[in-house]
Amino acid sequence: MEPVIEVTELSFLYKDGTRALDKCSLTIERGTKVAILGPNGSGKSTLLLHLNGIHVVQQGTVKVLEETVSPSNEQWLRSKVGLVFQDPDDQIFSGTVWEDVAFGPVNQGLRGEELEARVRQALRFVKMEQYSRKVPYHLSYGQKKRVAIAGVLAMNPDIIVLDEPVAFLDPAGKRALFELLDQLNRQGKTIVAATHNVDIAARWAHKIIILSEGRVLAQGTPALLTDKTIVQEAELELPAVTEIFAPFPDLCKPKTPVTVEEAQNIIKQLVTNSSRGRFVRREKGASYNGWESH
């Protein structure tokens, strides 16, 4: 698959001497849903800020859509990579929802009917069109998160990057957010989300990238999260489903489940095999109380 983001040997040192990234290298392919996992302090947020040009590359390279990121192409980069901060209050600052969503397109040079259409479409997509004249301060946290995403969508980026997208959201808000992200992905957007929630990453992402101490510890499919050694080294936890099935390796062939759907398939197969076994035994005329159903 075509890479849309290529990070090579990226290192970053904060002014206080903290090394946030240490020769970090990774690739993100077009049209994928990618979860970047790691504990607090692993470098997730610092990495995301490089993808949008907020942090200037100190050492190494970052390529987006085959273009090497530098201060000279900052405006172009932000039109291609939309960043949604963890806290929407860090991103929403205008007097009304409409003005906030329009801020990015206005800076891209849009005016008149084209601007109106872009803002209206973005608000409609996140189901916030009826709030366009509201003051953002009066919105709920989940609504603010939707407005922040609308502000990014209004700029029509190819790649959408989110830092801890489900932070402080209730279960309904989490479901709605990921339904929205899935819809964007189906439209061809590449979605990158940094999180420390392994259960969400396991059931949502196509690709997992695990960071530890500023470096990529591992990257691959969600099956990575069944590797106890990697998970422990990254100071994470096994997905809840994996934790339940891990003590029963004979039940988990050919692979240990990481999602509820995979676990359900294993259980269905066990039930099916049990039913077949009961049928065969009864056909043979044997009496096994253990196989009787009540």
C-alpha positions as CSV (number, residue, x, y, z in Angstrom):
1,M,0.0,0.0,0.0
2,E,1.1,3.6,-0.7
3,P,2.7,5.3,2.3
4,V,1.2,8.7,3.2
5,I,3.5,9.3,6.3
6,E,7.1,8.2,6.6
7,V,9.0,9.0,9.7
8,T,12.7,8.1,9.7
9,E,15.1,8.3,12.7
10,L,13.1,11.2,14.2
11,S,14.5,12.6,17.5
12,F,13.2,15.5,19.5
13,L,14.6,17.2,22.6
14,Y,12.6,19.7,24.7
15,K,14.2,22.8,26.0
16,D,14.4,21.3,29.6
17,G,16.5,18.4,28.2
18,T,13.6,15.9,28.1
19,R,14.2,13.5,25.1
20,A,10.6,12.8,23.8
21,L,11.6,11.0,20.6
22,D,14.7,8.9,20.1
23,K,15.4,7.8,16.5
24,C,11.7,7.0,15.9
25,S,10.8,5.4,12.6
26,L,7.4,4.3,11.2
27,T,5.3,4.2,8.1
28,I,1.5,4.8,7.8
29,E,-0.3,3.7,4.6
30,R,-3.0,5.5,2.7
31,G,-6.6,4.8,3.7
32,T,-5.7,2.9,7.0
33,K,-6.9,3.4,10.5
34,V,-3.8,3.5,12.7
35,A,-3.6,3.4,16.6
36,I,-0.4,4.7,18.2
37,L,-0.2,3.1,21.6
38,G,2.1,3.8,24.6
39,P,2.0,4.9,28.2
40,N,2.1,8.6,29.2
41,G,5.6,10.0,28.3
42,S,6.2,7.5,25.5
43,G,6.3,10.3,22.8
44,K,2.8,9.9,21.3
45,S,1.8,13.5,21.4
46,T,5.2,14.8,20.4
47,L,5.1,12.6,17.4
48,L,1.6,13.8,16.3
49,L,2.8,17.4,16.6
50,H,5.5,16.7,14.1
51,L,2.9,15.3,11.6
52,N,1.1,18.7,11.5
53,G,4.2,20.8,11.6
54,I,3.7,22.3,15.1
55,H,7.0,20.8,16.1
56,V,9.9,21.5,13.8
57,V,12.0,18.5,12.9
58,Q,15.3,18.7,14.9
59,Q,16.8,15.4,13.7
60,G,15.7,12.8,11.2
61,T,13.0,13.3,8.5
62,V,9.2,13.3,8.3
63,K,7.6,12.9,4.9
64,V,3.9,13.4,4.2
65,L,2.5,12.5,0.8
66,E,6.2,12.1,-0.4
67,E,7.0,15.7,0.6
68,T,9.7,16.3,3.3
69,V,8.2,18.4,6.1
70,S,10.0,21.7,6.8
71,P,9.1,25.2,7.9
72,S,8.9,26.2,4.2
73,N,5.8,24.0,3.5
74,E,4.0,24.4,6.8
75,Q,0.9,25.9,5.3
76,W,0.6,23.1,2.7
77,L,1.2,20.5,5.4
78,R,-1.7,21.8,7.6
79,S,-4.0,21.6,4.6
80,K,-3.2,17.9,4.2
81,V,-2.9,16.8,7.9
82,G,-5.7,17.9,10.3
83,L,-4.9,17.6,14.0
84,V,-7.5,17.2,16.7
85,F,-6.1,17.9,20.1
86,Q,-7.0,15.8,23.2
87,D,-8.8,18.8,24.8
88,P,-11.2,20.6,22.5
89,D,-10.9,23.7,24.7
90,D,-7.3,24.0,23.3
91,Q,-8.6,24.1,19.8
92,I,-11.9,26.0,20.0
93,F,-11.6,29.8,20.6
94,S,-14.0,31.7,18.3
95,G,-17.2,33.4,19.4
96,T,-19.6,31.0,17.6
97,V,-19.4,27.4,16.4
98,W,-19.7,28.6,12.8
99,E,-16.8,31.0,13.2
100,D,-14.6,28.4,14.7
101,V,-15.2,25.9,11.9
102,A,-14.7,28.6,9.3
103,F,-11.3,29.7,10.8
104,G,-9.2,27.1,8.9
105,P,-10.9,27.5,5.5
106,V,-10.7,31.3,5.8
107,N,-7.0,31.0,6.3
108,Q,-6.9,28.8,3.2
109,G,-8.4,31.8,1.3
110,L,-12.0,30.6,1.0
111,R,-14.7,33.2,0.9
112,G,-18.4,33.6,0.0
113,E,-20.5,30.6,-1.1
114,E,-17.6,28.2,-1.2
115,L,-16.8,29.0,2.5
116,E,-20.4,28.7,3.5
117,A,-20.8,25.3,1.8
118,R,-17.6,24.0,3.3
119,V,-18.5,25.0,6.9
120,R,-22.1,23.8,6.5
121,Q,-21.0,20.4,5.1
122,A,-18.5,19.9,8.0
123,L,-21.1,20.7,10.6
124,R,-23.7,18.5,9.0
125,F,-21.2,15.6,8.9
126,V,-20.6,15.8,12.7
127,K,-24.4,16.5,13.3
128,M,-23.7,19.9,14.7
129,E,-25.3,22.1,12.0
130,Q,-28.1,23.2,14.4
131,Y,-25.5,24.6,16.8
132,S,-23.7,26.8,14.3
133,R,-24.7,30.1,16.0
134,K,-24.1,28.7,19.6
135,V,-21.3,29.9,21.8
136,P,-18.8,27.0,22.1
137,Y,-18.4,27.6,25.8
138,H,-22.0,26.4,26.3
139,L,-21.6,23.1,24.6
140,S,-21.0,19.7,26.2
141,Y,-17.5,18.1,26.1
142,G,-18.6,15.6,23.4
143,Q,-20.2,18.4,21.3
144,K,-17.0,20.5,21.6
145,K,-15.0,17.4,20.3
146,R,-17.4,17.2,17.3
147,V,-16.8,20.9,16.6
148,A,-13.1,20.5,16.8
149,I,-13.3,17.6,14.2
150,A,-15.6,19.8,12.0
151,G,-13.0,22.5,12.0
152,V,-10.5,20.0,10.7
153,L,-12.9,18.5,8.2
154,A,-13.7,22.0,6.8
155,M,-10.1,22.2,5.6
156,N,-10.6,18.9,3.7
157,P,-7.3,17.2,4.7
158,D,-6.2,13.8,3.4
159,I,-5.0,12.7,6.9
160,I,-6.8,13.2,10.2
161,V,-4.7,12.9,13.4
162,L,-6.3,12.7,16.9
163,D,-4.6,12.8,20.3
164,E,-6.4,10.7,22.9
165,P,-9.7,11.1,21.0
166,V,-11.9,9.4,23.7
167,A,-10.5,11.2,26.7
168,F,-13.4,12.3,29.0
169,L,-16.1,11.0,26.7
170,D,-18.9,8.8,28.0
171,P,-19.6,5.4,26.3
172,A,-22.2,6.9,24.0
173,G,-19.8,9.6,23.0
174,K,-17.1,7.1,22.3
175,R,-19.3,5.0,20.1
176,A,-20.5,8.1,18.2
177,L,-16.9,9.3,17.7
178,F,-15.6,6.1,16.3
179,E,-18.7,5.7,14.0
180,L,-17.7,9.1,12.7
181,L,-14.1,8.2,12.2
182,D,-15.1,4.9,10.4
183,Q,-17.3,6.9,8.1
184,L,-14.4,9.2,7.3
185,N,-12.2,6.3,6.7
186,R,-14.7,4.8,4.2
187,Q,-14.5,8.0,2.3
188,G,-10.8,7.5,1.9
189,K,-9.3,9.5,4.8
190,T,-6.3,8.1,6.6
191,I,-7.0,8.2,10.4
192,V,-4.3,8.2,13.0
193,A,-5.3,8.1,16.7
194,A,-2.9,8.2,19.7
195,T,-4.2,6.4,22.7
196,H,-3.2,4.2,25.7
197,N,-6.6,2.3,25.5
198,V,-5.7,-1.1,24.1
199,D,-9.3,-2.4,23.9
200,I,-10.3,0.5,21.6
201,A,-7.2,0.1,19.5
202,A,-7.7,-3.6,19.2
203,R,-11.2,-3.4,17.9
204,W,-10.8,-0.3,15.7
205,A,-7.4,-0.1,14.1
206,H,-6.0,-1.8,11.0
207,K,-2.5,-1.2,12.2
208,I,-0.9,-0.8,15.7
209,I,2.2,1.2,16.4
210,I,3.6,0.8,19.9
211,L,5.9,3.5,21.3
212,S,8.1,3.2,24.3
213,E,10.6,5.8,25.6
214,G,10.4,7.7,22.3
215,R,11.0,4.7,20.0
216,V,8.9,2.3,18.0
217,L,8.8,-0.9,20.0
218,A,6.7,-2.7,17.5
219,Q,4.2,-2.2,14.6
220,G,1.9,-4.5,12.9
221,T,-1.7,-5.8,13.1
222,P,-3.8,-5.7,16.3
223,A,-2.5,-9.3,16.9
224,L,0.6,-7.6,18.3
225,L,-1.5,-6.9,21.4
226,T,-1.6,-10.6,22.3
227,D,2.1,-10.6,22.8
228,K,2.5,-10.4,26.5
229,T,6.2,-9.6,26.4
230,I,5.7,-6.6,24.1
231,V,2.6,-5.3,26.0
232,Q,4.5,-5.5,29.3
233,E,7.6,-3.8,27.9
234,A,5.4,-1.0,26.7
235,E,3.8,-0.7,30.2
236,L,0.4,-1.5,28.7
237,E,-2.2,-4.1,29.4
238,L,-3.5,-7.0,27.3
239,P,-6.9,-6.4,25.8
240,A,-9.6,-7.6,28.1
241,V,-10.7,-10.3,25.7
242,T,-7.1,-11.6,25.3
243,E,-6.7,-11.6,29.1
244,I,-9.7,-13.9,29.4
245,F,-8.6,-16.4,26.8
246,A,-4.8,-16.4,27.5
247,P,-5.0,-19.2,30.1
248,F,-6.6,-21.5,27.5
249,P,-4.2,-21.7,24.6
250,D,-5.7,-24.8,23.2
251,L,-9.0,-23.0,22.6
252,C,-7.3,-20.1,20.8
253,K,-5.9,-21.8,17.7
254,P,-5.0,-20.5,15.2
255,K,-4.8,-17.2,17.2
256,T,-5.6,-15.6,20.5
257,P,-8.6,-13.2,20.1
258,V,-8.1,-9.5,20.6
259,T,-11.7,-8.4,19.9
260,V,-15.1,-9.4,21.1
261,E,-16.1,-10.6,17.7
262,E,-13.1,-12.9,17.5
263,A,-13.9,-14.3,21.0
264,Q,-17.5,-14.9,19.9
265,N,-16.4,-16.8,16.9
266,I,-14.3,-19.1,19.1
267,I,-17.2,-19.7,21.5
268,K,-19.6,-20.4,18.6
269,Q,-17.1,-22.9,17.2
270,L,-16.9,-24.6,20.6
271,V,-20.7,-24.8,20.9
272,T,-20.9,-26.2,17.4
273,N,-18.2,-28.8,18.0
274,S,-19.9,-29.7,21.3
275,S,-23.3,-30.2,19.6
276,R,-21.7,-32.4,16.9
277,G,-20.0,-34.5,19.5
278,R,-23.3,-35.0,21.4
279,F,-25.0,-36.0,18.2
280,V,-22.4,-38.6,17.3
281,R,-22.4,-40.1,20.7
282,R,-26.1,-40.4,20.8
283,E,-26.1,-42.0,17.3
284,K,-23.8,-44.6,18.7
285,G,-26.3,-45.4,21.4
286,A,-23.9,-44.4,24.2
287,S,-25.2,-42.8,27.4
288,Y,-23.1,-39.9,28.5
289,N,-24.8,-37.7,31.1
290,G,-22.1,-35.0,30.5
291,W,-23.4,-34.5,26.9
292,E,-27.0,-34.2,27.8
293,S,-28.6,-30.8,27.4
294,H,-31.1,-29.6,30.0
